[in-house]
């Protein structure tokens, strides 16, 4: 996990990405970041759960990517940058619950 955290420096990641990484680390959930799945880079990968952080430029290509991920057996979870800035505690609870419900490694 340490190597994954090193990928998230302030020069190549957003504050929101670093916040999500902090949440995962504090909850001792191993993750991969900036990982390629089916030829596309995802923000975070935890087992079969893909976490995507949606900024202002969320477009129609995202729905095509999401279908590709689902067809390959992955479960996408979207977080908006606005949500994580407004209520990080609520997002943390939703995220941890989602990961535990959709990833057999955390049951």
C-alpha positions, -999 to +999 in steps of 0.1 A: +000+000+000+029+023+007+039+023-030+003+032-040+004+061-015+036+074-031+018+076-065-005+102-050+018+132-046+004+167-047+019+171-082+001+142-099-032+138-079-061+159-067-069+167-030-100+145-034-079+115-045-055+120-016-086+122+008-100+089-006-065+073-002-064+086+034-098+071+041-088+037+027-055+037+045-071+047+079-096+018+075-067-006+065-082-014+031-055-023+006-059-005-027-043+002-060-045+037-075-041+050-110-045+013-121-054+001-156-085-020-160-095-032-195-073-005-210-086+024-189-071+041-159-092+040-128-088+062-098-088+033-072-091-005-074-100-026-044-105-062-054-133-060-079-145-026-068-136+004-089-138+038-073-142+067-098-140+103-087-163+124-109-153+160-115-169+186-136-160+168-169-180+136-164-192+127-200-208+101-221-175+081-224-178+073-187-210+053-193-192+032-220-163+026-197-187+017-169-205-009-191-171-024-200-161-026-163-194-042-153-192-067-182-157-077-170-171-084-134-161-051-117-184-030-095-180+008-101-186+033-073-188+070-082-179+098-058-183+135-069-157+160-059-185+182-044-197+153-022-164+145-007-156+182+000-190+188+016-194+157+037-163+135+038-176+116+069-208+105+051-189+095+020-164+075+041-193+055+056-209+049+022-176+039+007-166+015+034-201-001+034-201-004-004-166-020-004-176-045+023-209-054+005-192-058-029-159-074-022-157-109-006-122-101+008-138-078+034-167-098+046 
